[in-house]
Amino acid sequence: AEWAEMVIEAREGTERIRKIVCGLQTFSRAEEERRTVVDVRPVLDLSINLASNEMRHRARLVKDYGAIPLVVADGARLGQTFVNLLVNAAQAIPEGFAEANEICVATSTDAVGRAVIEIRDTGPGIPVGVIGRVFDPFFTTKPIGVGTGLGLSVCHNIVTSLGGEITARNQEGRGAIFRVVLPAASGGLGETPGAAAEK
């Protein structure tokens, strides 16, 4: 019956709001930065939950979590970085073509043992003339009134403060790749995503 569908939708909406509130509580700590040894993948999952509303009408989400070392970071600030990158990727894709588009979140380890996180989208890519300026404060390609032009600048500041680097480039074909590389904490690879999530 129609009312039963409405109850299911209301329950799903409530659960989505609960997840968002939990995520915001994790990411909105007002106190000073607290760095600990962090498994990046649960932070990514929480960021995906927070950005899901922006993404779901624009693209399918694909997770490609490979082995990745633990890093030393403030989980809240790292989460802020990932939310910014995910929302940015989503906003590059027009609404209504979710089945034809993809946002891929991938983790891996580079040749020197650093943690690599890539967020790839199938949007139009970054205009070639501005690709070198995307991390500048107040620079934006979005229309007036959409965004502040500070999101990517904040991401850059957070990542570089952790001794890492963030880069942007266009993919072959279509879309952009934002790549975050962070130094590994001493102690090697993180656990499997399942084991980390169960703690």
ABEGO torsion letter per residue (X at the ends): XAAAAAAAAAAAAAAAAAAAAAAAAAAABABBBBBBBBBAAAAAAAAAAAAAAAAAAABBBBBBBBBBBBBBBBAAAAAAAAAAAAAAAAAABBBGAAAABBBBBBBBBBAAGBBBBBBBBABAEBBAAAAAAAABBGBBABBBGBEAGAAAAAAAAAAAAAGBBBBBBBBBGBEBBBBBBBBBBBGEBBBBAAAAAAX
